[in-house]
């Protein structure tokens, strides 16, 4: 579904990614792990069109998206759940979700969008309970659910999640990861960036390890998890 080839990215004169190559097959969960500063978020931002690269290729369903705007990438079917959630704190839960479907808004599409909203509420019942509540008053875990739900409102073919466990209690992390597994089982392809390497690899089918902007190693997730040399060198304890 997604093919990234020889991708390089810069912040001004500072290079963040060096000739990165990854693939995300349809229907799978692929994880990208590594320490802080490895380039994980930069890679997702490139795929999303938030960072422009002049070198490399990003092909989604056979179509080159490297030079598309961020909203055009969403129209193609790629949605990002950003690090830090980035919800609209002064809007209600329901309004945050409806904004996720902004590219689909039309008179003819109102009923379909309402159906999508109810589907998100079915996946995250706590959001339905709090749909009129200001998003900024939600707990961290609820805000993460809201951020994921907002992306689902765009009906993504590929859902990218950037550090979904960041700042959450372990019991909430387990709940979020269970939701990610269920979304994948329902047919959503997922690209997961996560500093919690062991949990990400346990959830995914294939993994890539980044180190200071370079692809250090890759392989089936169960193989990476069982290789003690990889764990000690790149993934920590």
RODO-2510 file (C-alpha; in nm, 4 decimals, decimal comma):
residues 237
     n   res          X          Y          Z
     1     x     0,0000     0,0000     0,0000
     2     x     0,2757     0,2448     0,0970
     3     x     0,6287     0,2462    -0,0447
     4     x     0,8916     0,4930     0,0752
     5     x     1,2204     0,4912    -0,1145
     6     x     1,5469     0,6791    -0,0510
     7     x     1,3682     0,9488     0,1466
     8     x     1,5706     1,2356     0,2901
     9     x     1,4358     1,5176     0,5044
    10     x     1,5793     1,8431     0,6366
    11     x     1,4967     2,1100     0,8916
    12     x     1,6791     2,3981     0,7313
    13     x     2,0367     2,2753     0,6961
    14     x     1,9905     1,9986     0,9545
    15     x     1,9309     1,6588     0,7980
    16     x     1,6737     1,4454     0,9843
    17     x     1,6378     1,1422     0,7548
    18     x     1,8941     0,9622     0,5385
    19     x     1,7755     0,7489     0,2444
    20     x     1,4927     0,5834     0,4375
    21     x     1,3103     0,2940     0,2697
    22     x     1,0034     0,1265     0,4200
    23     x     0,6957    -0,0602     0,2998
    24     x     0,3509    -0,0925     0,4581
    25     x     0,1429    -0,3792     0,3144
    26     x    -0,2324    -0,3455     0,3011
    27     x    -0,4101    -0,4786     0,6107
    28     x    -0,0976    -0,4966     0,8293
    29     x     0,0420    -0,3104     1,1287
    30     x     0,3969    -0,1860     1,0730
    31     x     0,5874    -0,0275     1,3603
    32     x     0,8741     0,2209     1,3527
    33     x     1,0699     0,2242     1,6752
    34     x     1,3795     0,3942     1,8085
    35     x     1,4955     0,6421     2,0682
    36     x     1,4115     1,0123     2,0880
    37     x     1,5618     1,2003     1,7961
    38     x     1,5806     0,8943     1,5735
    39     x     1,3624     1,0563     1,3059
    40     x     1,0396     0,8638     1,3639
    41     x     0,8069     1,1654     1,3759
    42     x     0,9893     1,3301     1,0869
    43     x     0,9167     1,0270     0,8722
    44     x     0,5442     1,0423     0,9474
    45     x     0,5378     1,4161     0,8787
    46     x     0,7010     1,3579     0,5395
    47     x     0,4438     1,0939     0,4502
    48     x     0,1675     1,3316     0,5668
    49     x     0,2919     1,6194     0,3554
    50     x     0,3766     1,8332     0,6588
    51     x     0,7490     1,8256     0,5783
    52     x     0,8517     1,8593     0,2152
    53     x     1,1403     1,6542     0,0816
    54     x     1,3171     1,7078    -0,2490
    55     x     1,4821     1,3670    -0,2398
    56     x     1,3216     1,0260    -0,2514
    57     x     0,9803     0,8842    -0,3303
    58     x     0,6582     0,8221    -0,1396
    59     x     0,4083     0,6097    -0,3300
    60     x     0,0629     0,5312    -0,1920
    61     x    -0,1429     0,2765    -0,3813
    62     x     0,0930     0,3308    -0,6756
    63     x     0,0516     0,7109    -0,6774
    64     x     0,3425     0,9459    -0,6038
    65     x     0,2470     1,1696    -0,3092
    66     x     0,5827     1,3262    -0,2251
    67     x     0,4875     1,6728    -0,3488
    68     x     0,1204     1,6731    -0,2470
    69     x    -0,0133     1,9161     0,0123
    70     x    -0,1165     1,7789     0,3506
    71     x    -0,4892     1,8038     0,2750
    72     x    -0,4370     1,6291    -0,0608
    73     x    -0,2614     1,3451     0,1232
    74     x    -0,5658     1,3128     0,3508
    75     x    -0,7911     1,3003     0,0442
    76     x    -0,5804     1,0112    -0,0845
    77     x    -0,6592     0,8199     0,2355
    78     x    -0,3636     0,8793     0,4710
    79     x    -0,4387     1,0261     0,8146
    80     x    -0,2017     1,1099     1,0983
    81     x    -0,2783     1,0976     1,4698
    82     x    -0,0113     1,3457     1,5830
    83     x     0,2211     1,3225     1,8788
    84     x     0,0762     1,5102     2,1734
    85     x    -0,2805     1,4616     2,0430
    86     x    -0,3261     1,8288     1,9333
    87     x    -0,6996     1,8412     1,9929
    88     x    -0,9025     2,1637     1,9879
    89     x    -0,9332     2,2166     2,3622
    90     x    -1,2045     2,4841     2,3489
    91     x    -1,4357     2,2828     2,1235
    92     x    -1,6632     1,9998     2,2281
    93     x    -1,5738     1,6368     2,1780
    94     x    -1,8345     1,6081     1,9035
    95     x    -1,7099     1,9187     1,7209
    96     x    -1,3523     1,7860     1,7336
    97     x    -1,4711     1,4656     1,5700
    98     x    -1,6749     1,6448     1,3050
    99     x    -1,3681     1,8500     1,2098
   100     x    -1,1979     1,5220     1,1206
   101     x    -1,4500     1,4862     0,8373
   102     x    -1,4068     1,8412     0,7043
   103     x    -1,2947     1,7210     0,3594
   104     x    -1,6134     1,5156     0,3301
   105     x    -1,8620     1,7881     0,4240
   106     x    -2,1508     1,8439     0,1830
   107     x    -2,5290     1,8476     0,2022
   108     x    -2,5386     1,5090     0,0350
   109     x    -2,2898     1,3621     0,2825
   110     x    -2,4473     1,4703     0,6122
   111     x    -2,6125     1,1354     0,6842
   112     x    -2,2938     0,9436     0,6044
   113     x    -2,0877     1,1655     0,8332
   114     x    -2,3388     1,1093     1,1152
   115     x    -2,3041     0,7351     1,0572
   116     x    -1,9256     0,7696     1,0816
   117     x    -1,9677     0,9650     1,4045
   118     x    -2,1790     0,6897     1,5574
   119     x    -1,9215     0,4310     1,4511
   120     x    -1,6512     0,6251     1,6360
   121     x    -1,8764     0,6467     1,9410
   122     x    -1,9258     0,2696     1,9216
   123     x    -1,5480     0,2213     1,9254
   124     x    -1,4935     0,4756     2,2026
   125     x    -1,8049     0,4780     2,4265
   126     x    -1,6457     0,7272     2,6668
   127     x    -1,6391     0,9858     2,3893
   128     x    -2,0124     0,9452     2,3406
   129     x    -2,0677     0,9963     2,7123
   130     x    -1,8697     1,3200     2,6901
   131     x    -1,9671     1,4403     2,3426
   132     x    -2,0822     1,7842     2,4643
   133     x    -1,7876     1,8268     2,7032
   134     x    -1,5002     2,0594     2,6147
   135     x    -1,2156     1,8490     2,4811
   136     x    -0,9605     2,0255     2,7005
   137     x    -1,1290     1,8912     3,0134
   138     x    -1,0830     1,5256     2,9127
   139     x    -0,8206     1,3001     3,0704
   140     x    -0,5043     1,2221     2,8754
   141     x    -0,6336     0,8825     2,7704
   142     x    -0,9662     1,0255     2,6583
   143     x    -0,7876     1,2947     2,4586
   144     x    -0,5847     1,0255     2,2840
   145     x    -0,9060     0,8393     2,1998
   146     x    -1,0470     1,1671     2,0656
   147     x    -0,7408     1,2257     1,8491
   148     x    -0,7706     0,8756     1,7039
   149     x    -1,1457     0,9146     1,6542
   150     x    -1,0954     1,2453     1,4745
   151     x    -0,8619     1,0735     1,2267
   152     x    -1,1081     0,7880     1,1765
   153     x    -1,3732     1,0421     1,0759
   154     x    -1,1732     1,0983     0,7555
   155     x    -1,2185     0,7282     0,6712
   156     x    -0,8460     0,6595     0,6269
   157     x    -0,7087     0,3695     0,4273
   158     x    -0,3792     0,4118     0,6151
   159     x    -0,3849     0,5347     0,9752
   160     x    -0,0557     0,6640     1,1135
   161     x    -0,0146     0,7021     1,4892
   162     x     0,2697     0,9022     1,6400
   163     x     0,3549     0,7989     1,9991
   164     x     0,0002     0,7064     2,1094
   165     x     0,1243     0,5922     2,4517
   166     x     0,3017     0,9198     2,5331
   167     x     0,2259     1,0411     2,8854
   168     x    -0,0407     0,7797     2,9582
   169     x    -0,0723     0,5409     3,2511
   170     x     0,0091     0,1755     3,1705
   171     x    -0,3536     0,0605     3,2050
   172     x    -0,4649     0,3292     2,9559
   173     x    -0,1805     0,2374     2,7203
   174     x    -0,3070    -0,1211     2,7161
   175     x    -0,6552     0,0030     2,6307
   176     x    -0,5271     0,2224     2,3471
   177     x    -0,3197    -0,0613     2,2018
   178     x    -0,6197    -0,2944     2,2209
   179     x    -0,8203    -0,0378     2,0239
   180     x    -0,5420    -0,0200     1,7618
   181     x    -0,5510    -0,3994     1,7244
   182     x    -0,9296    -0,3938     1,6804
   183     x    -0,9077    -0,1213     1,4150
   184     x    -0,6586    -0,3321     1,2240
   185     x    -0,8779    -0,6405     1,2543
   186     x    -1,1612    -0,4329     1,1065
   187     x    -0,9463    -0,3658     0,7996
   188     x    -0,7501    -0,0460     0,8673
   189     x    -0,3829    -0,0546     0,7703
   190     x    -0,1683     0,1025     1,0431
   191     x     0,1765     0,2615     1,0590
   192     x     0,2731     0,2981     1,4241
   193     x     0,5538     0,5130     1,5623
   194     x     0,6248     0,4315     1,9232
   195     x     0,9080     0,4714     2,1716
   196     x     0,7734     0,1770     2,3714
   197     x     0,9452    -0,0628     2,1332
   198     x     0,8518    -0,3927     2,2949
   199     x     0,4806    -0,3109     2,3060
   200     x     0,4799    -0,1766     1,9505
   201     x     0,6596    -0,4806     1,8108
   202     x     0,4332    -0,7160     2,0052
   203     x     0,1362    -0,5537     1,8313
   204     x     0,2757    -0,5210     1,4789
   205     x     0,3536    -0,7620     1,1980
   206     x     0,6769    -0,5971     1,0808
   207     x     0,9143    -0,3472     1,2334
   208     x     1,1758    -0,0900     1,1377
   209     x     1,4343     0,0465     1,3792
   210     x     1,5583     0,4017     1,3220
   211     x     1,8757     0,5449     1,4713
   212     x     1,9736     0,9115     1,4244
   213     x     1,7871     0,9365     1,0956
   214     x     1,9163     0,6094     0,9504
   215     x     1,7417     0,2765     0,9097
   216     x     1,9364     0,0558     1,1525
   217     x     1,7569    -0,2731     1,0959
   218     x     1,4210    -0,4219     1,0007
   219     x     1,2367    -0,7519     1,0056
   220     x     0,9290    -0,9410     1,1214
   221     x     0,8339    -0,8065     1,4618
   222     x     0,8627    -1,1397     1,6416
   223     x     1,2164    -1,1837     1,5065
   224     x     1,3205    -0,8366     1,6224
   225     x     1,1735    -0,9024     1,9662
   226     x     1,3625    -1,2295     2,0034
   227     x     1,7017    -1,0942     1,8911
   228     x     1,8818    -0,9911     2,2099
   229     x     2,1590    -0,8115     2,0215
   230     x     1,9026    -0,5854     1,8544
   231     x     1,7225    -0,5259     2,1827
   232     x     2,0391    -0,4261     2,3661
   233     x     2,1741    -0,2132     2,0809
   234     x     1,8618    -0,0241     1,9754
   235     x     1,5597    -0,0941     2,1927
   236     x     1,6898    -0,0770     2,5497
   237     x     1,5663    -0,3008     2,8284
***
